[in-house]
Amino acid sequence: MARKVFQNFRKTIAVLTAVSTLGLTAACSSPSSSEPAEGPVEIRFSWWGNAGRAELTNKAIAEFEAANPNIKVKPEYGDISGYFDKLATQVAANDAPDVITMGGAYPAEYANRGALLDLSKVSGSLDLTKTDQGALENGQVQGKQYGVSTGANALSIVVNPAVFEAAGVAVPDDSKWSWEDFARIAAEVTDKSPQGTYGTATVLTHDSLDAFARQQGESLYTQDGQLGLGQETVQDYFDYSLKLSGSGAAPSASETVEKLNVSTEQTLMGMGKAAMMLTWSNSLSALSKASGAELKLLKLPGETPTPGIWLQSSQFYTISARSKHTDAAAKLVSFLVNNEAAAKIIQSDRGVPSNSDMRNAVKDLLTPQGKVEASYIDQIGKMDFAPTFIGPTGSTAVSEITARINTEVLFKRLTPEKAAEQWISESKAAIGK
């Protein structure tokens, strides 16, 4: 399964190379920004997520269509495992959706290849005046606005107090715990739990490498698009990952690989078989629903004295540079982030709203889990953390490199030292530095 996932990532990057050629054409052409005087236009809207997200999004689409009877929206969604592979193929074939949901470094990857619309061209249909400044900057590439934040998000440790209680282990105090505390507590929970239940659901991820580096005063990327962390930091990261798996705090290498590409419901946390899971804060509601437990959010270990955490847009709405209906697409995006009816439907599913008016509109409607997410984001927003630099072109491949090399470490086919050397070499090659 892992090999298939990695092959899919490589396919995405390969197809993106083809996208760069089409991007030049897109940049030179003038997409239609006017709609027909009569008759509806149809725009396509793509996103990833589970059935619950699809249900909410389709309800919001219905509200938009009622308010804009001349615009019909065709939804396109699926599981995240194949989403970006499909998108890369669509863009290369000049068949991209009009409104495209993206995350992470993908907006920069596609914008730098000319595949996304500079949103200043549709400013008359897209109101961003109420969007938080930090959220606006998250969606900018080289000073131009290409993405609109769906909401704020932050890395967190999702905790299942029931698993802690059953193991007779106290839930940690996140105001002062360290990564050593995390490993020790996770191993203790595993030791005192039934077989198949673990202290932590997974070993580390690519996102946690970024946080780990920031806690060392480094960063994954620098402002000028270079790698911003040293080989020693990467080696420490892989060494810690191996320690978690080897001690039993996290699943074995084979179990980890089996869980690389599963739905929320099939994760150990979703199945109620993990005490902790390092993931994004907006996953709390879906994991809580899957597990049937009242889950909580803790700050990452090691946040003192140097915070590694940061606020990041959960996702971005972008518009294809090749769209024939850019105004209609912009109206949909504007509706999703600025309309109270849409906000009350979507609530915090795509992160805590980046529009202050929408935050106020939904605050009393949020589920208990949604309120926990909002409180957590409010807490993180008050912290003094280092600036975040969006990954350069090619950086989407670094996530695949991290996962693949980490798997090699877990299976003990690479030592952490050799893994760090290989990671630095491959990552520099991926971003062309």
N, C-alpha and C positions, 0 to 999 in steps of 0.2 A: 504493500500500500504506500509506504514512504517513497519508494522509487517512483511510483506513478505520480505522486504529488510533486516531487522534484522535477520530473520530466515535464510536467505541466507548467511549472514556473519557467523552465528553460524555453519552452515553446512560447510563452507569453513574451519573454524578452526578445526572442528571435522575430516574432511577428511585429513587435514594436519597431524593430529596425526597418521593416517594410513600411510601417506607419510614417516614419520620418520622411520618406519620399513623398507619400501622399500629403503629408502635412505641408510641404512646400507648395503644393497645388492649392491646398485649402487656404493657405495664407494669402495667395495671390488672387483667389476668387472672391466674389462678394456674395455671401449668403443672403438670401432674401430676408428682409426685415419688415416686409409688408404682408398683410394677410388679405385674402380675397374679400371683396366687398360682400359677396353673398355665399352662403353655404359654409358648412363647418370645415375646418382643417383638422387633420389628425396628427398628433405628435406622439412619439414613443418615449416612455419613461422607464429607465432601468434601475434596479436596485437589487441588493442581496439581503437575505434574511430568512427567518423561519415563517411558518404559517401565521403566527400571531402578528408579525410585522406586516405581512401581506394584507391581512384583514384590515388593520388600521390604515394602511396606506390607501387601499381601495376605497375606504370610507372617505378619506380626505379628498381623493380624486373625484368622487361623486359630488362632494360639496363644491369643488372647483368647477366642474362641468355645469352644475346648476347655476353658478354665478357667471359663467362664461359659456353660454349655450352654443357659440360658434366654434368652440374648441373641444375636440374629443381627445381623450388621453388613452393610449394603448399601453397597459402595464406589461413590463417584462422583468421577471425576477426569478431568482433561483438561489441555491446554496452558494456560499462564498467560495467553496473549493474549486468550482469551475467558472466563477463569474468573470475574473479578469482574463482568463484564457479566451472565453467567448467574446469578450469585449475587444481584445486585441485583434481577433479574427474579423470581427464586424468592422472595425475602423480601417483595417488594411483593405477590406473589400468595399470601402465607401458605403457601408450600410450601418453606420453607428446610430444608436438611439438619439433623439433630439436632446433629452435631458438625461444625463448620465450621473449616477451616484458613484463617487470615488472615495478613497481613503488613503491615509499615509502619504507616501511620496508620489502616488500615481498622478495627482493633478500636475505636478511639476514635470513628471516624465512625459505626459501627453502634451502639456502646454509647450514645452521646449521643442516638441516635434511638430508644432503647428496644428494639432488636432482639436484644440479647444478654442472656443470663442472668447475674445477679450470682452468682458462683460460691460465695459464702458460703452460699447456699441449699442447696448440695449438698456441704457440707464433710464430711458423714459418708461420702460415697462417693468424695471426691476428696482425696487426701493430698498436701499441698504443703509438708510440714514439711522435706523434704530438698532443696527447690529453693533455689538461690542467691538471696540477698536482691536483688541487682541484677536478676536475671532475673524475680523476682516483681514488682518495681517496673515493669519494662518492660510488664507485662500489666495494669497498673492504670490506671483512668481516674477522675479525681476521687476518688482514695482507695479505690475499689472494684475488686476483682479480677474482670476480665472475660476475660482471656486467660492461658493457661498456655504458657510458653516451651517450644518444641521443642528449643532448643539455642542456644548462643552463636555469633555471627557477627561479622565485621568487614570493612570495606572493605580491599581489598588490590590490589596489582598482580600479576596472574598472569603468569608469565614462562615462555617456551619457550626454554631454553638452546640447543637445537639450531638454532633460527633465528638466534640471536646468533652461534653458532659458524660457521654457514655464511656469514654476512655478514662475519666477521672482526672483530666488535665485542664488547668485553668486557661481561659482565653488570654492571650498575651496583651500586655499594655503597649499600644503602638506609639506612645509618646517617647519611648526610650529604648525600644528593642533593636537588636543588631541582627546582621545576617547569621552570625553564630547562634544567636537565640532562636532564630527561625529554624535552622537546621536541627538544633537540639530538641526543640518543642515538637517539630514534625516527626522526628524519629521516635520520640516518646509516645505520641499518639498512635503511630503505626504499631508499635510494640504492644500497646494495651488495647488494640482494636481487633475485631474479627479479621481473619484472613481476607484480603481483597480490599480492605479499607486502609487508606493511607493518610499520613499527616499533611501531605501536599499533593495536589492532583497531578501536577506536571513538574518536570524539571524546568529550567529557565527558558525564556523566549528571547527573540531578537529585540523586542521592546525593552525587556529587563536588562539587556546588555547596555542599552542607551542610558537607562537610569543608573546602572552600576557604574558606568564611566563618569556620569555627571557627579556622582557622589565622591569620585576621586579627583574632582576639579577638572575633568576632561569632558568630552562630548563625542557622540557618534560622528557628527560632521561639524566642520567649521563654517563660518559665514561665507568663505570663498569656495566651498564645495569640496574641501579635502577631508580625509579621515582625521578625526580629532582626538583619537585615543591611541595609546601606545600598546606594544606587544605584551608588556607585562600585565596590563589591565585585562586584555583579552585572555591571557593564560590563566589569570586568577578566576575569571568568569567560567572557563571550561573546567577548571579544577573544582570549583564549587558545585557546578552541575553534576560532575562525576561523584562528588561526595554525597549529594542528596540521594542519588540513585543507589550508590553502593551501600549506604547506611540503611536503606529501606525507608527513609523519610519520604521518598518519591518512588513511583513504580520502577520496575526493572527496565532495561533497554528495550526488550521485546514488547513489553506492555506499553511503553511510551510510544513506540512506533505505531502500535495498533490504534492508539488514540489520536494520531496526528490529524486525521481527516474525518472526524465524526461530528454529528449534530450536537447541539447544546444538551439535548436529552440523554445523549450517550456518553457525555463526559463523566468522569468520576464525581465531580461536584454535582452535576445534574442528576446523577443516580444516588446521591446521598452517601457516597463512599469516600469522601475526602473532607478533611477538616479545613484545609486552606487551598486557595487557588490564586495564583498571580495572573490577573487579567484586567481588562478595562472596566471602569466603574459602571458604565451603562449596560453591562451584561447582568447586573444584579437581579433585575426583574425576571429576565428569562430563566436564569439559573434557579431563582427562588420558585418559580412556577414549576420547573421541571423536577426539582427535588422535593417540593412540598414542604420545605423548611423555611423558617424565618432567618435568612442569611443576613450578615452584617458586612460592613466595609472597614478595613483597617488601612492605615498608611503603610507604605513600604518600610521594611526594616532598613536601618542604616541611614535614616534621614537627618541625623545629626552627626557632626556639625554642619555638613554640606548637603543640602537637599538635592536629590536626584530627580524628583518628580517634576512634572510640568503640566500645564493645562493644554490640551490639544483638541481640535475639532474632532468630534466622533466620526463624522463623515462630511463630504462636500457634495453639493449639487453643482454640476458643471453643464455647459451646453456645447454640443458639437459644433465645430467651426464649419461643418458641411451641412448643418441643418438648413432646410428651406423655410422654416417657420420659427425664426429666432425670437420674434416678439412674443409669439404664443408660448414658446418654451420659457421665456423670461417671466411671463405672467404666471406660469405654473410655479416656478421657483419662488417668486415673490409671494404668492399665495401661501405656499408651504411654510415660509419663515415669518410671514407678517400677519396672517389672517387668524383671528381669534378662534374661529370654528375649527380650522385645521389644527391649531395648537392644542385645543381641548381634546381632539381625537388622538393625535400622535403623542402628546404629553412629553415624556422623557425617553421614548423608545429610541430616538437617535441622539441622545444626549440631552443635557439640560439646555433649554432654548437660549440662544445667543442674543435674542431680542428681549430687552428688559420688560417691555409691555407684555410679551407672550409669557415670560416667567411669572409675572403677576397674575396673568389670566389662568394659569394652570396650577398654581401653587396649592390651592385648596382641593384640587381634583386628583392630585397625585395619589397613587397607591402608597401604602406604607413603604414599599421598596423604593418607589419613585421619590418619596420624601427623603429617604436615606441617601439616595444618589445626589439629590439637590443639596442636602446638608453637607455632604462630603465635598462636592465641587465648591461650595461656598467656603469651606474650611481651607481647601487647597488654594483657592483664589487669594487668600489673605497671606499666603506664604511668600517669602522672598526667594524666588528660584531663578536660576540662570536662564538666559534667553534660549529659545529653541530655533534651530536652523533647519529648514526643510531640506531633505536629501537631494543631491544633484542628479542629473540624468544618469541612469544606470543603477541608481541606488535601490530600486525595487529588487534587483538581483541579490543584493546583500542579505536580505531576509532569507532567501533560499540558501545562500552560502552558509549562513549562521546555523540554520536548522540541519543542513546536511552534515556539516562538520561536527556539530554537537552530537548527532547520531553516531558518527564514527568514534567519538570520544566515549560515549556511553557503552558501545560495544567493545571498547578497548582496542580498537584498530588504529587509533592515534592517541598519543600521549597529549595532555593539555599543552605542553610546550610546542610539540610539532603542530598541533591543531592551531595554536595562535599564529605560528609562522605562516601556515597555509591560509588562514583567514585573512591576515593582513595582505598577503600576496594576491589572493583572488579578489578581495574587495577593492583593492587599488586598481586592478585590471578592469573590474566591472564599471567603476566610475571614471575610468580613463585618466587616472592621476598617478 
